[in-house]
Amino acid sequence: MPDTDSSLQDETRPEPTPPKNRHALFWTLGAALLLNLPYLMALFAIGHLPPVAQTLVVGAIVFIVPGLPWAARAPADGVVMLFRVVLISLAAALAAWLILLPWPGLTNRVGFILLLALVTNIGLWLHAGRLANVAAPFRSRAGAGILLVAALFFAQTYLGAAHFVPALEDQDMETQGTAYGLMHEAAPTMVTNRDTTYFFAHPLLLHFWIGESAFISDDLDRLRYHHDAARTLERGPALLAQWELNFERFESDPVLLPTRTPNIFLSVFTIIAMSFLVLRLTGSGVAAIGAALLYMTLPEIYVRSSYGGYLAITNFLLIVGAYFYLDAARLFPTRAGASPRKTVGPWGFTAAFLGGWADQKAVLLPMAAPVHAGLRILLDGKLSLKQGFAAMVARVWTSRDFINASMIVFGFVAGWLLFVVYGLAIAPDDFIADHIKGHIAARLRNPTDALQAAITQIDWYPSIAGLWLEFANHTGWLVSFLMVIAAAWTAPRIRDAEGFFLIWALIGAIGFSLVDWRQTKHLAHILPALVILVPLFWVRLGERLRLAVGAVVALAILLNAWRIIGVMQDFTTLQPTPIW
């Protein structure tokens, strides 16, 4: 299915100058009003809006409005345009925050919103005539269908976040607790149940977005108690008692919507990026929309997209990073408007960099990319023992596949190392205890011990078999069967784009089965790769088989959708081991 729409060809039709000028003026004024409306509502009416409207306003300011006019400067496909908008919006928020941070007193909310509005309007002034570029990827029937499914996923995720998924200590309290300290002091202050007064279990990109969300919605002061407690206590027995008091306060006032708003939007972005990736690989709008429907109806994804944890941000960055890697590796079909990149370049590097600032589990991308690149070099016959070791190293070092994979690896490492430098500068003892020892070294125990523990089930972790049975149940048994079939079909195509997703899934499956703290939430990071494999498998089938498999996929989607309705009625029907 072509990415372009026939309507784009009508832009060159001659038109009298006065109507054209009036049309351009009307378009510019309408765009200016639409882009400034979220800021006006945030400044003057945020507390009087219905919760869903608050979510839309806050999410638009955090992720879309500041970057949209700047991203419109050049045409791009759906993934690139989406990433541009999110990235520029993040840069604008960081700049506004850093400008206000050194000023005396607390960071000014009104000043923060006005600075973002200034960025938006400067971009609008410079690029108003190019705003149509933003809408271009959605002008085709496939693009419109993707947008419709994304809207449905927003509704589903919002309902889960606002009404059906209860407040969760490990997924909401842990991510919202740093909000006040980050926004006002650039420090992740909070009392943890790990004997620290700073949170360093995970990198802090999601935490910043949650802080920004609570700041814009004017809910940040409701989270101040985490910061105040951390500033008045030292490490010791009193910390656990204080954490228990904070937990009780969290249960009485969980501040869920500001905490979950970033994940609602990041989940929608994930499904959009996945759909456009599948569309470019297959040329099929049906395959792209099918992948989106399959992903959004996975019960595991429904729950973990609706709370304040790291699934949505990690999966979004994994998909975007995979897109840039595949593009540079020339693994997309060559079509009009889809010229391949020479290298991963700054976009792929930046996606991996943000992964290093988002979550340790984003390491799946920099692990899968070099493995896939190495297999491509071997299978293409570019290496031979007759060349000699030095010649082989030189050949690998200069190959395009190696360079592309290296950019992904370097981006992730650079992002994580910057987080390390930040953590050591802020609170070295807590950083080493919470991040290095508690969430890296403790997870990567002696492999022999980890394997023995995993097989026999230790403490309150599931065994490997128990973990995968639970994961299949949370994914849906029919969907799991389809994923296994698609993965088996992919094995002989390991050098192609399908092979990259299989490697991604295999690395995650093995790694998350062996590490300490085995849970389905970790395996959920292989679901984008497995979901993508299903439509890639489907489009390669003959007509009759395609109809049969398509019917099975449709049935699987319906069964999972019914399962989600059941979870909405009774959340306890979907219960992981040991906790969410």
Backbone torsions as a table, in degrees:
resi	resn	phi	psi	omega
1	MET	NA	126.2	-176.9
2	PRO	-65.7	150.6	179.8
3	ASP	-80.4	-20.6	-176.5
4	THR	-94.1	164.3	179.0
5	ASP	-120.6	145.9	-176.8
6	SER	-61.5	-24.1	179.6
7	SER	-63.6	-25.1	179.3
8	LEU	-66.4	-24.6	-178.0
9	GLN	-77.5	-11.8	-177.7
10	ASP	-88.1	-2.5	-175.6
11	GLU	-68.3	-21.5	-178.8
12	THR	-88.0	0.4	-178.8
13	ARG	-62.2	130.3	-179.0
14	PRO	-59.5	143.4	-178.7
15	GLU	-148.7	138.5	178.9
16	PRO	-56.7	145.3	-174.2
17	THR	-61.2	-47.9	-177.7
18	PRO	-59.1	-49.2	176.5
19	PRO	-59.3	-38.4	179.5
20	LYS	-62.6	-42.5	179.9
21	ASN	-65.6	-41.6	178.7
22	ARG	-64.4	-39.5	178.1
23	HIS	-63.4	-44.0	179.4
24	ALA	-62.8	-41.0	179.3
25	LEU	-65.3	-43.2	178.6
26	PHE	-62.0	-43.6	178.8
27	TRP	-61.7	-43.2	-178.7
28	THR	-65.5	-44.6	179.5
29	LEU	-65.4	-40.9	177.6
30	GLY	-63.0	-43.5	178.6
31	ALA	-64.2	-41.3	179.3
32	ALA	-62.3	-42.8	178.5
33	LEU	-64.5	-44.8	-177.7
34	LEU	-64.9	-41.1	-177.9
35	LEU	-75.1	-26.1	179.1
36	ASN	-90.6	-15.3	-178.8
37	LEU	-58.8	-44.0	177.8
38	PRO	-58.3	-39.0	179.1
39	TYR	-65.4	-43.0	178.5
40	LEU	-62.3	-41.7	179.5
41	MET	-68.3	-37.4	178.6
42	ALA	-66.7	-35.5	-177.5
43	LEU	-78.7	-37.0	-167.9
44	PHE	-118.7	-12.3	-172.8
45	ALA	-143.0	8.8	-170.8
46	ILE	-59.0	-38.1	-177.8
47	GLY	-76.1	-11.4	-178.0
48	HIS	-105.0	-2.0	-178.5
49	LEU	-82.9	151.0	170.4
50	PRO	-60.6	152.8	-176.8
51	PRO	-53.9	-40.4	-179.1
52	VAL	-66.4	-37.0	177.1
53	ALA	-67.5	-40.0	175.2
54	GLN	-57.6	-44.7	179.7
55	THR	-60.7	-43.9	-179.7
56	LEU	-65.2	-43.5	-179.4
57	VAL	-64.3	-49.5	-177.9
58	VAL	-64.5	-46.6	179.7
59	GLY	-62.4	-38.0	178.1
60	ALA	-62.9	-40.9	-179.7
61	ILE	-71.4	-38.9	-178.1
62	VAL	-68.8	-42.6	-167.4
63	PHE	-114.9	-22.7	-165.7
64	ILE	-120.0	-58.7	-165.9
65	VAL	-61.2	-45.1	-179.2
66	PRO	-62.1	-35.3	-174.5
67	GLY	-92.5	-18.8	-171.8
68	LEU	-59.7	-49.8	-179.3
69	PRO	-66.3	-31.2	178.9
70	TRP	-73.7	-35.1	178.9
71	ALA	-69.9	-19.4	-175.8
72	ALA	-77.2	-1.6	-172.7
73	ARG	-64.4	-21.9	-179.0
74	ALA	-144.8	146.1	177.9
75	PRO	-64.1	153.2	178.2
76	ALA	-163.0	161.6	175.8
77	ASP	-77.4	-179.7	-171.2
78	GLY	-61.2	-42.8	-176.8
79	VAL	-68.4	-47.3	-178.2
80	VAL	-63.7	-44.7	-179.9
81	MET	-62.4	-44.3	179.5
82	LEU	-61.4	-45.3	-178.8
83	PHE	-66.1	-38.1	175.6
84	ARG	-57.3	-49.1	-177.1
85	VAL	-60.3	-47.9	-178.7
86	VAL	-64.3	-44.4	-176.7
87	LEU	-65.5	-45.1	-179.5
88	ILE	-67.4	-37.4	176.0
89	SER	-63.1	-39.8	176.6
90	LEU	-64.2	-44.8	179.6
91	ALA	-61.3	-40.5	178.6
92	ALA	-64.1	-43.0	179.5
93	ALA	-64.5	-43.5	178.4
94	LEU	-62.4	-41.8	179.5
95	ALA	-63.7	-46.3	179.2
96	ALA	-62.3	-42.2	179.5
97	TRP	-63.2	-45.1	-179.1
98	LEU	-67.6	-33.1	177.5
99	ILE	-65.2	-41.0	-176.1
100	LEU	-85.6	-22.5	-174.0
101	LEU	-58.0	-44.0	-177.1
102	PRO	-74.0	-12.6	-177.0
103	TRP	-64.8	149.2	179.2
104	PRO	-60.7	146.5	-179.2
105	GLY	81.4	-172.2	-178.8
106	LEU	-74.3	150.9	177.1
107	THR	-56.0	131.6	-172.7
108	ASN	-83.8	119.2	-178.9
109	ARG	-65.1	-46.0	-179.2
110	VAL	-62.3	-43.1	177.9
111	GLY	-61.7	-39.0	179.0
112	PHE	-62.1	-47.5	-179.8
113	ILE	-64.8	-41.2	-180.0
114	LEU	-65.6	-37.4	177.2
115	LEU	-64.8	-41.3	176.6
116	LEU	-64.2	-39.1	177.2
117	ALA	-63.5	-37.9	177.5
118	LEU	-62.9	-45.1	177.6
119	VAL	-58.7	-44.6	-179.5
120	THR	-60.9	-46.1	-175.2
121	ASN	-73.7	-31.5	172.8
122	ILE	-64.0	-45.0	176.7
123	GLY	-62.1	-38.1	178.1
124	LEU	-65.2	-41.6	178.9
125	TRP	-62.2	-39.9	-176.3
126	LEU	-81.5	-30.1	-170.5
127	HIS	-128.1	21.3	-177.0
128	ALA	-56.9	-37.8	-177.9
129	GLY	-72.4	-7.0	-177.0
130	ARG	-111.5	8.4	-176.8
131	LEU	-62.5	-22.7	177.5
132	ALA	-62.2	-22.8	178.1
133	ASN	-60.5	-34.3	-178.5
134	VAL	-64.9	-39.0	-177.5
135	ALA	-81.9	-15.2	-174.0
136	ALA	-53.4	-45.6	-179.0
137	PRO	-61.8	-18.9	-176.0
138	PHE	-102.4	8.1	-178.3
139	ARG	-82.0	-22.1	175.9
140	SER	-75.1	166.0	177.3
141	ARG	-63.6	-37.8	177.7
142	ALA	-64.4	-44.1	179.1
143	GLY	-62.5	-41.9	177.5
144	ALA	-64.0	-39.0	177.3
145	GLY	-64.5	-40.8	177.0
146	ILE	-61.4	-43.0	179.6
147	LEU	-64.0	-37.6	178.6
148	LEU	-65.1	-45.7	178.3
149	VAL	-63.6	-38.5	177.6
150	ALA	-61.3	-38.7	177.6
151	ALA	-65.3	-39.7	176.6
152	LEU	-64.2	-39.9	178.9
153	PHE	-66.7	-37.4	175.0
154	PHE	-58.9	-47.0	-179.5
155	ALA	-61.1	-44.8	-180.0
156	GLN	-62.5	-46.5	-177.3
157	THR	-69.3	-39.3	177.2
158	TYR	-61.4	-44.5	179.3
159	LEU	-61.0	-41.5	176.6
160	GLY	-62.4	-45.7	-177.6
161	ALA	-67.6	-38.2	-173.3
162	ALA	-89.4	-26.2	-168.8
163	HIS	-131.4	-32.4	-165.5
164	PHE	-113.0	-29.6	179.3
165	VAL	-93.5	116.0	-174.8
166	PRO	-68.8	165.2	175.8
167	ALA	-61.6	129.8	-175.0
168	LEU	-122.1	125.3	-176.1
169	GLU	-59.2	-49.3	-174.4
170	ASP	-74.6	-16.5	-175.4
171	GLN	-113.2	-21.5	-178.8
172	ASP	-115.4	-51.8	-179.7
173	MET	-62.1	-40.8	-177.5
174	GLU	-66.2	-34.1	-177.3
175	THR	-88.5	-28.7	-179.8
176	GLN	-85.0	-20.5	-173.6
177	GLY	-63.2	-25.3	-178.2
178	THR	-88.1	-6.0	-168.5
179	ALA	-57.9	-50.3	-176.2
180	TYR	-64.1	-45.3	-179.5
181	GLY	-63.7	-41.0	179.8
182	LEU	-64.8	-47.2	-174.6
183	MET	-70.2	-31.0	-175.3
184	HIS	-103.2	-23.0	-177.6
185	GLU	-134.4	1.9	-178.7
186	ALA	59.5	30.6	-178.9
187	ALA	-133.9	133.1	-177.3
188	PRO	-80.8	64.0	-177.2
189	THR	-76.4	129.7	169.2
190	MET	-175.2	151.2	175.3
191	VAL	-82.2	122.7	178.2
192	THR	-103.3	168.3	173.8
193	ASN	-89.5	21.0	177.5
194	ARG	-117.4	21.4	176.0
195	ASP	65.3	41.4	174.7
196	THR	-133.3	155.6	174.9
197	THR	-107.6	7.7	172.4
198	TYR	-131.0	145.1	178.1
199	PHE	-96.7	117.7	176.1
200	PHE	-134.2	17.7	-178.8
201	ALA	-58.5	-39.0	179.5
202	HIS	-132.5	158.1	171.4
203	PRO	-58.4	169.6	-159.1
204	LEU	-114.8	14.2	-179.2
205	LEU	-62.3	-48.2	177.3
206	LEU	-60.4	-39.4	-179.9
207	HIS	-62.0	-38.9	177.3
208	PHE	-64.5	-43.8	179.3
209	TRP	-63.6	-37.0	176.2
210	ILE	-66.3	-41.8	175.9
211	GLY	-60.5	-43.7	177.7
212	GLU	-63.1	-41.5	179.1
213	SER	-60.7	-48.4	179.3
214	ALA	-66.5	-32.5	178.1
215	PHE	-64.9	-49.1	-178.2
216	ILE	-67.7	-38.4	-179.9
217	SER	-78.4	-1.1	179.4
218	ASP	64.0	36.4	177.8
219	ASP	-112.0	4.2	-171.9
220	LEU	-63.6	-36.7	-179.3
221	ASP	-63.9	-23.8	177.4
222	ARG	-67.5	-15.6	-179.9
223	LEU	-105.6	5.5	-175.1
224	ARG	-64.4	-28.2	-175.8
225	TYR	-60.2	-30.0	175.9
226	HIS	-62.7	-45.0	-179.6
227	HIS	-67.4	-46.9	-177.5
228	ASP	-61.8	-41.5	179.1
229	ALA	-64.8	-40.8	-179.3
230	ALA	-65.9	-33.1	-178.5
231	ARG	-78.4	-18.4	-175.7
232	THR	-103.5	-8.1	-177.4
233	LEU	-118.2	155.2	173.5
234	GLU	-112.8	164.7	-179.5
235	ARG	-59.5	136.6	-179.8
236	GLY	152.6	-170.1	-176.2
237	PRO	-59.0	-31.6	-177.9
238	ALA	-64.4	-24.1	-177.6
239	LEU	-64.7	-44.2	-179.0
240	LEU	-64.6	-40.0	177.4
241	ALA	-63.0	-41.3	178.0
242	GLN	-66.7	-40.2	177.9
243	TRP	-59.2	-41.1	178.8
244	GLU	-63.2	-38.7	175.3
245	LEU	-64.9	-42.3	178.0
246	ASN	-63.7	-37.9	178.3
247	PHE	-63.7	-40.6	176.8
248	GLU	-62.7	-40.1	178.2
249	ARG	-67.3	-39.8	176.3
250	PHE	-58.7	-43.3	-179.9
251	GLU	-64.7	-34.5	179.9
252	SER	-79.0	-27.8	179.5
253	ASP	-144.9	81.4	-170.2
254	PRO	-77.4	-12.2	178.6
255	VAL	50.4	54.5	-169.4
256	LEU	-74.2	-47.1	-172.9
257	LEU	-62.9	-47.0	175.5
258	PRO	-59.7	-33.5	178.8
259	THR	-70.6	-36.8	-173.3
260	ARG	-95.9	-13.4	-179.5
261	THR	-56.3	-46.7	176.9
262	PRO	-56.4	-39.8	-180.0
263	ASN	-69.9	-34.1	176.1
264	ILE	-58.5	-47.0	-179.4
265	PHE	-71.9	-42.0	179.3
266	LEU	-63.9	-32.8	175.8
267	SER	-65.5	-43.1	176.9
268	VAL	-63.2	-42.7	178.1
269	PHE	-62.6	-36.0	178.5
270	THR	-60.1	-46.2	-176.9
271	ILE	-70.2	-33.7	176.4
272	ILE	-67.0	-47.6	-179.9
273	ALA	-62.1	-42.8	178.7
274	MET	-61.3	-43.3	-177.4
275	SER	-65.0	-44.7	179.4
276	PHE	-68.7	-31.8	175.1
277	LEU	-63.8	-47.5	178.3
278	VAL	-63.8	-39.5	178.5
279	LEU	-59.7	-42.6	-179.1
280	ARG	-72.1	-31.7	178.8
281	LEU	-73.9	-34.9	-172.2
282	THR	-108.9	-25.4	-172.0
283	GLY	72.5	8.7	-175.5
284	SER	-109.7	119.2	174.9
285	GLY	-67.7	-33.5	177.8
286	VAL	-62.7	-43.9	178.9
287	ALA	-63.4	-41.9	-178.9
288	ALA	-64.4	-47.1	-179.9
289	ILE	-69.2	-36.3	176.6
290	GLY	-61.5	-42.2	177.3
291	ALA	-61.1	-41.0	179.3
292	ALA	-63.8	-45.0	179.8
293	LEU	-65.7	-39.0	179.4
294	LEU	-62.9	-44.4	-178.3
295	TYR	-67.3	-46.0	-174.0
296	MET	-70.0	-19.9	-179.4
297	THR	-97.8	5.9	174.0
298	LEU	-71.8	121.3	-177.6
299	PRO	-55.8	-40.6	177.9
300	GLU	-59.6	-42.6	-179.4
301	ILE	-68.7	-39.4	179.3
302	TYR	-55.6	-50.9	-177.1
303	VAL	-67.3	-47.9	-172.4
304	ARG	-77.5	-10.7	170.7
305	SER	-86.3	-16.6	-173.1
306	SER	-96.9	-8.7	178.5
307	TYR	-108.9	-171.3	-171.8
308	GLY	-94.2	17.2	-177.4
309	GLY	-81.3	-165.4	-166.8
310	TYR	-100.2	2.9	-175.3
311	LEU	-61.9	-50.9	-173.1
312	ALA	-62.9	-46.9	-178.1
313	ILE	-65.3	-39.0	-178.4
314	THR	-69.3	-47.1	-179.2
315	ASN	-65.1	-36.6	177.2
316	PHE	-61.4	-48.5	-178.5
317	LEU	-69.9	-32.3	175.3
318	LEU	-63.0	-45.1	-178.9
319	ILE	-66.9	-45.3	179.7
320	VAL	-62.6	-45.4	177.5
321	GLY	-61.3	-40.9	177.1
322	ALA	-61.7	-39.7	179.3
323	TYR	-59.1	-47.8	-178.6
324	PHE	-67.7	-35.8	177.3
325	TYR	-64.3	-47.8	-178.9
326	LEU	-65.2	-36.3	178.1
327	ASP	-63.0	-47.4	-179.8
328	ALA	-67.7	-31.2	178.4
329	ALA	-79.0	1.6	179.1
330	ARG	58.5	42.9	-179.4
331	LEU	-102.9	0.9	170.5
332	PHE	-88.9	142.8	173.4
333	PRO	-57.9	138.0	180.0
334	THR	-77.2	117.7	179.8
335	ARG	-138.3	166.6	178.6
336	ALA	-60.0	132.8	179.0
337	GLY	78.5	10.8	-177.6
338	ALA	-135.7	53.0	-179.1
339	SER	-71.2	136.6	-177.6
340	PRO	-71.9	155.1	176.2
341	ARG	-84.3	153.1	177.3
342	LYS	-72.4	-37.9	177.6
343	THR	-140.0	172.1	174.7
344	VAL	-55.6	-40.5	174.0
345	GLY	68.9	-170.7	-174.7
346	PRO	-66.9	-30.2	-179.4
347	TRP	-65.9	-49.5	178.1
348	GLY	-63.5	-41.5	177.0
349	PHE	-59.3	-43.8	-178.1
350	THR	-66.9	-40.4	177.6
351	ALA	-60.4	-44.0	178.0
352	ALA	-67.9	-38.0	177.8
353	PHE	-59.9	-46.3	178.2
354	LEU	-65.3	-32.4	174.2
355	GLY	-59.5	-39.3	176.5
356	GLY	-66.3	-24.1	177.8
357	TRP	-94.9	-1.9	-175.3
358	ALA	-104.3	-49.1	-171.4
359	ASP	-169.1	139.7	177.7
360	GLN	-57.9	-32.1	-175.8
361	LYS	-71.4	-10.3	171.6
362	ALA	-67.9	-4.5	176.5
363	VAL	-63.8	-14.4	177.0
364	LEU	-55.8	-37.7	-179.9
365	LEU	-66.4	-54.9	178.8
366	PRO	-68.2	-10.9	172.2
367	MET	-86.4	-42.8	-177.4
368	ALA	-70.9	-37.7	-175.7
369	ALA	-60.9	-51.2	-179.7
370	PRO	-67.8	-33.4	176.9
371	VAL	-63.1	-46.1	179.0
372	HIS	-65.3	-42.2	178.7
373	ALA	-62.9	-42.5	178.8
374	GLY	-62.4	-42.3	178.1
375	LEU	-64.8	-37.3	177.6
376	ARG	-63.4	-41.7	179.0
377	ILE	-63.4	-43.9	179.8
378	LEU	-66.0	-47.8	-176.5
379	LEU	-69.7	-23.8	177.3
380	ASP	-80.6	-1.8	177.6
381	GLY	71.3	26.1	-178.7
382	LYS	-83.4	-9.1	-179.5
383	LEU	-119.7	143.5	177.5
384	SER	-150.5	140.2	178.8
385	LEU	-62.1	-24.2	179.7
386	LYS	-67.2	-21.3	-178.8
387	GLN	-70.6	-24.1	-172.7
388	GLY	91.2	154.0	-174.3
389	PHE	-62.7	-45.1	-177.6
390	ALA	-62.3	-41.3	179.5
391	ALA	-67.3	-37.5	178.3
392	MET	-64.7	-44.1	178.3
393	VAL	-61.2	-43.9	179.5
394	ALA	-62.9	-39.2	179.5
395	ARG	-64.8	-44.1	178.6
396	VAL	-65.3	-45.7	-175.6
397	TRP	-59.4	-34.4	-176.2
398	THR	-97.9	-1.0	-178.7
399	SER	-73.4	146.8	-179.9
400	ARG	-62.6	-37.9	-179.7
401	ASP	-62.6	-42.3	179.5
402	PHE	-66.2	-42.0	-180.0
403	ILE	-61.5	-44.1	179.9
404	ASN	-62.4	-45.9	179.0
405	ALA	-63.9	-38.6	-179.8
406	SER	-63.0	-38.4	178.7
407	MET	-61.9	-38.5	176.7
408	ILE	-65.5	-46.4	-179.6
409	VAL	-62.6	-48.3	-178.5
410	PHE	-62.6	-37.3	179.0
411	GLY	-62.5	-46.9	180.0
412	PHE	-64.7	-46.5	-179.2
413	VAL	-61.8	-41.7	179.3
414	ALA	-62.1	-42.8	178.4
415	GLY	-63.4	-45.4	-179.4
416	TRP	-67.5	-40.7	179.6
417	LEU	-64.3	-35.2	175.6
418	LEU	-63.7	-39.3	175.0
419	PHE	-63.0	-39.3	178.0
420	VAL	-61.9	-46.3	179.3
421	VAL	-60.9	-44.6	178.5
422	TYR	-60.2	-48.3	-178.3
423	GLY	-62.4	-42.4	178.8
424	LEU	-67.0	-30.6	178.4
425	ALA	-74.9	-35.1	-176.3
426	ILE	-79.5	-53.9	-176.1
427	ALA	-156.2	83.8	-172.2
428	PRO	-59.2	-40.3	-178.4
429	ASP	-64.8	-47.0	179.9
430	ASP	-67.5	-36.5	179.5
431	PHE	-64.0	-46.6	179.9
432	ILE	-64.6	-42.0	-178.2
433	ALA	-68.4	-43.4	-172.0
434	ASP	-85.7	-44.2	-174.6
435	HIS	-91.9	-57.5	-173.5
436	ILE	-68.5	-52.5	-177.4
437	LYS	-80.4	-48.1	-172.2
438	GLY	-75.7	-36.3	-172.2
439	HIS	-119.5	6.7	170.9
440	ILE	-125.9	-64.0	-177.8
441	ALA	-61.5	-43.7	-179.1
442	ALA	-67.2	-27.9	177.4
443	ARG	-78.8	-30.9	-178.3
444	LEU	-103.2	64.4	179.5
445	ARG	-71.2	176.0	175.2
446	ASN	-50.3	124.1	-175.6
447	PRO	-54.5	-37.9	179.6
448	THR	-63.1	-46.5	178.4
449	ASP	-63.9	-41.7	-179.1
450	ALA	-63.2	-42.3	-179.7
451	LEU	-65.2	-44.3	179.2
452	GLN	-61.5	-43.6	179.6
453	ALA	-65.4	-38.8	-177.8
454	ALA	-67.6	-39.5	-178.3
455	ILE	-68.7	-42.2	-172.4
456	THR	-93.3	-5.2	-175.9
457	GLN	64.7	112.5	-178.1
458	ILE	-118.3	143.9	-179.1
459	ASP	53.4	-124.1	-178.1
460	TRP	-113.8	19.4	173.9
461	TYR	-85.4	150.0	174.2
462	PRO	-74.3	157.4	170.6
463	SER	-70.5	172.1	177.4
464	ILE	-59.9	-46.8	179.4
465	ALA	-62.3	-42.9	178.6
466	GLY	-63.7	-39.1	177.9
467	LEU	-59.8	-47.8	-175.7
468	TRP	-74.0	-32.3	174.3
469	LEU	-64.5	-41.7	177.8
470	GLU	-65.4	-40.8	180.0
471	PHE	-64.8	-43.2	178.4
472	ALA	-63.2	-38.9	177.6
473	ASN	-64.9	-42.7	-179.7
474	HIS	-73.2	-23.6	177.7
475	THR	-84.4	-30.6	-173.5
476	GLY	107.3	125.0	-173.7
477	TRP	-63.0	-39.5	-179.6
478	LEU	-69.0	-41.6	176.6
479	VAL	-63.5	-41.9	179.0
480	SER	-59.9	-41.3	177.2
481	PHE	-61.2	-44.5	178.6
482	LEU	-61.8	-39.8	179.8
483	MET	-65.5	-39.7	177.8
484	VAL	-63.6	-43.6	178.4
485	ILE	-62.1	-45.7	-179.9
486	ALA	-63.7	-39.3	179.1
487	ALA	-65.7	-41.9	178.5
488	ALA	-63.9	-40.0	177.5
489	TRP	-63.9	-30.3	-176.5
490	THR	-74.9	-26.9	-172.2
491	ALA	-48.8	-47.2	179.5
492	PRO	-70.5	-9.0	-177.8
493	ARG	-108.3	35.4	-171.1
494	ILE	-63.9	-27.1	-178.9
495	ARG	-81.4	-13.2	-177.1
496	ASP	-89.2	-176.4	-179.8
497	ALA	-59.7	-38.3	178.3
498	GLU	-57.8	-38.4	-179.8
499	GLY	-62.2	-35.9	178.5
500	PHE	-60.9	-44.4	-179.6
501	PHE	-67.6	-34.4	176.5
502	LEU	-65.3	-43.1	178.1
503	ILE	-62.8	-44.4	175.7
504	TRP	-53.9	-48.5	-178.1
505	ALA	-66.2	-41.5	-178.0
506	LEU	-67.0	-42.8	178.8
507	ILE	-60.9	-46.0	179.0
508	GLY	-65.5	-40.8	-178.7
509	ALA	-62.8	-45.2	-179.6
510	ILE	-70.9	-48.9	-176.2
511	GLY	-62.2	-47.4	-176.6
512	PHE	-77.2	-9.8	172.6
513	SER	-82.4	-25.2	-174.2
514	LEU	-101.1	-29.5	-176.1
515	VAL	-67.1	159.7	173.3
516	ASP	-63.7	158.3	-179.6
517	TRP	61.4	57.6	179.7
518	ARG	-74.7	122.4	179.8
519	GLN	-149.0	157.0	178.1
520	THR	-65.7	-23.8	179.5
521	LYS	-63.9	-27.3	176.2
522	HIS	-76.6	-43.2	177.7
523	LEU	-63.8	-22.3	178.9
524	ALA	-61.5	-17.3	178.5
525	HIS	-78.5	-7.8	173.0
526	ILE	-95.9	-8.0	-177.7
527	LEU	-63.7	-38.9	176.1
528	PRO	-56.9	-43.4	179.8
529	ALA	-63.8	-44.2	-178.7
530	LEU	-68.8	-38.4	177.4
531	VAL	-63.1	-43.2	-179.9
532	ILE	-62.5	-35.8	-179.5
533	LEU	-63.5	-31.3	-177.4
534	VAL	-63.3	-52.5	177.1
535	PRO	-67.0	-30.2	176.4
536	LEU	-64.7	-38.2	174.2
537	PHE	-67.3	-43.6	-176.0
538	TRP	-61.8	-43.0	-175.9
539	VAL	-69.9	-18.3	-179.6
540	ARG	-86.1	-7.0	-177.2
541	LEU	-80.0	159.3	171.2
542	GLY	-67.4	168.5	-172.1
543	GLU	-58.7	-47.2	-177.6
544	ARG	-67.2	-45.0	178.0
545	LEU	-63.8	-35.5	179.3
546	ARG	-63.8	-40.2	177.2
547	LEU	-64.3	-42.7	-178.8
548	ALA	-66.0	-48.7	-179.8
549	VAL	-66.0	-38.0	176.8
550	GLY	-59.7	-38.2	177.1
551	ALA	-65.5	-38.6	177.8
552	VAL	-65.8	-42.4	177.9
553	VAL	-61.4	-44.2	179.1
554	ALA	-61.3	-41.8	177.5
555	LEU	-62.9	-42.1	179.1
556	ALA	-61.6	-41.1	178.2
557	ILE	-62.9	-44.4	-179.8
558	LEU	-64.6	-42.7	179.5
559	LEU	-62.6	-42.8	179.3
560	ASN	-69.5	-36.1	176.9
561	ALA	-62.2	-41.2	176.5
562	TRP	-64.0	-36.9	177.7
563	ARG	-63.4	-41.5	179.2
564	ILE	-63.7	-40.9	176.1
565	ILE	-58.7	-39.7	176.9
566	GLY	-64.6	-39.0	177.8
567	VAL	-65.8	-36.9	176.1
568	MET	-61.6	-34.4	179.7
569	GLN	-78.9	-34.4	-179.5
570	ASP	-147.3	100.2	-174.8
571	PHE	-61.9	-27.3	-176.7
572	THR	-71.4	-8.5	178.6
573	THR	-70.7	-14.4	177.3
574	LEU	-124.8	97.7	-171.6
575	GLN	-127.2	114.6	179.1
576	PRO	-82.2	166.3	174.4
577	THR	-106.1	128.4	-3.5
578	PRO	-89.2	-30.5	-177.3
579	ILE	-143.6	168.8	174.1
580	TRP	-70.4	NA	NA
